């Protein structure tokens, strides 16, 4: 048998001739066998050689120590394992495959990872942006990486890892999955659908509403039936809202919250009926009447014909914009969003009980005395006796002859229900009385004119 010359540092190949739990012996064709302990076989060290190594196996190792007393040769596979691992890493780099390495430490410019008993450096520029933000939590965690460089310079090795291709691939895969999921969800949405979403973004004139994978646009004009100056006054980011799809055009969804709400007019119609009394604010004056706001953004018309029973009452001249008025609802038209209001419906019409007519002589109560004549009350309504109708004689100062609350007889010259106009006269009664007296006198004169000669000599004829 040929005897080899061995020296420390030499690489030998031996045949396994004996196996114990912690040690194997190799025939290295020397004066004594070489042996390898568990901690010099690999890292991490195996628990036992039994079942791992068999007699007759060939094992390469490096001579670590040779002694004469006792005669022994100590071998180690660790230097060879590192070489084998580095060679494997170079093959992995060439193939482009990915491996899983454990984060060993977090450095200023990148991560140090352990793989096959070698250290890999992963610069932050080649690490996912999200992972860079949480780099301090990565120590001890596994990462899937790609080896992009495995080179040597003298006795030093340089191994660089990267996740760029991995996270770009994952990003593209996630993007494609999102596109598919978005399209599938979009295909299920139709105009008129009512959906529950979350406020994702607020802009000056609109909000973006997010569903599972799809977003829609909620314009400020579709948030409420009432005017809104700032959308953030009524919506918060992250708020859950119910919306209605009012338009679907390609991938675009136009949404509305107010489409799910009753209009201000509908709310008003639900709460009010014809005949109800409401308070409102004068909003606008028009030639044919007054616009009154009876609730927020709800307006009705008080037509000039509904101002008063008195056609001479110009209610419009007594109110100004912003004044509060109390009115009655006389018509509701939900289809046209029309509300008709009346002031006179809340008032009594005194002329409804007036029965006098032209030519009647009535009792009148003096209500006001002026140089122009008398205002009097007849059957609950106001009438007027002009100064020239107070007497047959000229009266300079009516107040010298009449006082408030005097009861007088007067003749109706005019009584117009539609115009609320009643005109009376005292003079006409006086003239009638005078005429009556004169007519009586004329009747007496006529009787005297009809005496005949027979009547004059009636007594003489009887003789």
C-alpha positions, 0 to 999 in steps of 0.5 A, a space after each residue: 500500500 502506498 503511504 501518502 505524505 501529509 501536511 497540515 492544510 492539505 486536502 485529502 480524500 478518505 474512505 469511511 471505515 468506522 462510524 460513531 455517533 460523534 466521530 467518523 474515521 477515514 482511511 487516508 492511506 497514511 500511517 494512521 487514520 484520520 478522524 472528523 468530529 461532528 462540529 468539523 463536518 458542517 455548519 450547523 453541526 448534525 446531531 449524529 453521524 449514525 444514519 448520515 454517513 455509511 462505511 465506504 463513503 468517500 469524504 474530502 476534508 482538510 488536514 487540520 492537525 497531525 500529532 505523534 503522541 498520540 498518533 492522530 490526524 484531525 480533519 475538517 470539512 468546514 473549509 471545503 463546505 464553504 468552498 462548495 457553498 460558494 460554488 453553489 451560490 455562483 451556480 445559483 447566480 448564473 441560473 437566476 433562481 431565487 433562494 430564501 436567506 435569513 436576515 443576519 443584521 441591519 446595516 446603514 446601507 443595507 441588510 446582511 443575510 446568511 445563506 449556505 454559511 456565506 454572508 450576502 449583502 442586500 443594498 436598500 436600493 434593491 429592497 422593496 420600498 415597504 420593507 425599507 420603511 420597516 427594516 429594523 423589524 427584519 432581523 432574524 426573518 427570512 427573505 426571498 432574494 436573487 443573487 446578482 453577484 458572487 465574485 472573489 478578490 484575493 481571499 475575499 468573497 463578494 456576494 450581492 443579493 437583490 429583491 428588485 426582480 422579485 418585488 417588481 414581479 410581485 408588483 406586476 402580479 398584484 397589479 394584474 390581479 387588481 385589474 382583473 378584480 376591478 374589472 370583475 367588480 365593475 362588470 357587476 355594477 349597473 346604473 341605478 345600483 345602491 352601493 356601500 362605499 368608503 370616502 377615500 379622498 376629498 377634493 374641493 368639489 368632489 369625493 372619491 368613493 372606494 368599494 372593494 376594487 372600484 372607485 367612483 366619483 361623488 360630486 359636491 352637487 350630488 351630496 345633498 339637496 341643500 347647497 354645500 360650500 365645502 365638501 369636508 363640512 359633511 364628509 370625512 375621509 374613511 366615512 362609510 356611505 351609501 351611494 347610488 350609481 347615477 351614471 356608468 360610462 366605461 370604467 367611470 362611475 358617477 355617484 349620488 347620495 342625494 338620490 337616496 334622500 327625499 327632496 326638501 319639497 318631498 319632506 315638506 309634503 310629507 309633513 304638511 297638508 292643504 289647510 295647514 298654517 305655516 310660518 315663512 320668510 319673505 324671499 322675493 317680491 314679484 309683480 304677481 305676488 310674493 315668494 315665501 320660503 316656508 322651509 329650507 330651500 322650499 318656497 311657495 307663492 303668495 299670489 296677490 289675489 290671496 293677500 286679503 279679502 279686501 281688494 284695496 289692501 296692498 299687503 306687499 307694501 307692508 312687508 320687506 325681504 326677510 320678514 316672517 309671515 304666517 300663511 295658510 297652505 291652499 294647494 300642494 303639487 308634488 309633481 311640479 314642486 308647487 306650493 300655493 299660499 294664502 293670507 286671506 284664508 286665515 282672515 274673516 271676510 266681513 262682507 260675507 254677512 252683508 245683506 244691504 243693497 242699494 236704496 236701503 236705509 240703514 243704521 250706521 255707527 260713526 267710526 271716523 270724522 274728517 273734513 272729507 266725510 264720515 267713515 261708518 260701520 254697517 253690518 260689520 263693514 266699513 262705509 263712507 259718507 262723503 262731505 257733500 252727502 252729509 246734509 242738504 245744507 253746506 257743512 263747513 266742519 263735519 266734526 261740529 255735527 258728528 262724533 265717533 260712535 254716533 248712530 245715524 240713519 243713512 241711505 245706501 248709494 253703493 254696496 259692492 262686495 267684490 270691491 269692498 266698497 260701500 257709499 252712503 248718504 244722509 242728504 238723500 234721506 233728507 231730500 226724500 223726506 222733503 220731497 215726501 212733504 212736498 208731494 203731500 202738499 201737492 196732493 192736498 192742492 189737487 183735492 182743492 182744485 177738484 171742487 165743482 159748482 155743485 159742491 159749492 152750492 150743495 146746501 142751497 140745492 137741498 133747500 
